[in-house]
């Protein structure tokens, strides 16, 4: 069947109602740079003979927010593996090998893992660099000068209109402050990109100087540093539409 792009909520309901069939849901948006890479990876995996028993469904999270809300999607790319109405696994970020491994774990053709992983890896060798999240869309030189790091940080903070630099991922935050800010973003139905600072200490330390802010999480809107958890709370107490208004203001400048 290959990868099916959802065109209506009714179509989604029909396709996900299949019994005894593994369904791989791929949530994406056209503006998130990691999704550009994963579009190719997911298509390759969906067309693979080893995954013919799995249904691959692509959902534009911006176009169908009501579907995204069913799975509490707040960051893309995001994958949900479902079978008989039960969520088996959720994956946040853009790691082709991790996705292929999950398909092997819950699919009906475990022996095909190496082939599926190879296909995903080959797809990831296209001009765009493989990514685990929005940050890794920026190539890192072996020996990074302060100027190169600063340029990379500028690209990373603008990888999505709203970028969150946190400890862990939205589905598995590694500190209470990050968990609280994720909850706030979800409460206000904010779509955002994210970066796990625990995976790159250079970025972690560099952002402290870049933003002149010593702690995490850190939130950026259109590349402008907004603050940490306490400041975001204060801004929301002053303006309940803080996120929406700030995005509009930044876009008009």
Buried (B, 14 or more C-beta within 10 A) or exposed (E): EEBBEBEEEEEBEEBBEEEEBBBBBBBBBEBBBBBBBBBBBBBBBBBBEBBBEBBBBBBBBBEBEEBBEBBEBBBBBBBBBBBEEEEBBBBBBBBBBBBBBBBBEBBEBEEBBEBBBBBBBEBBEEEBBBBBBBBBBBEBEEEBEEEEBEEBBEBBBBBBBBBBBBBBBBBEBBBEBBBBBBEBBBEEEBBBBBBBBBBBEEBBEBBBEBBEBEEBBBBBBBBBBBBBBEBBBEBBEEEEEBBEEBBEEBEEE
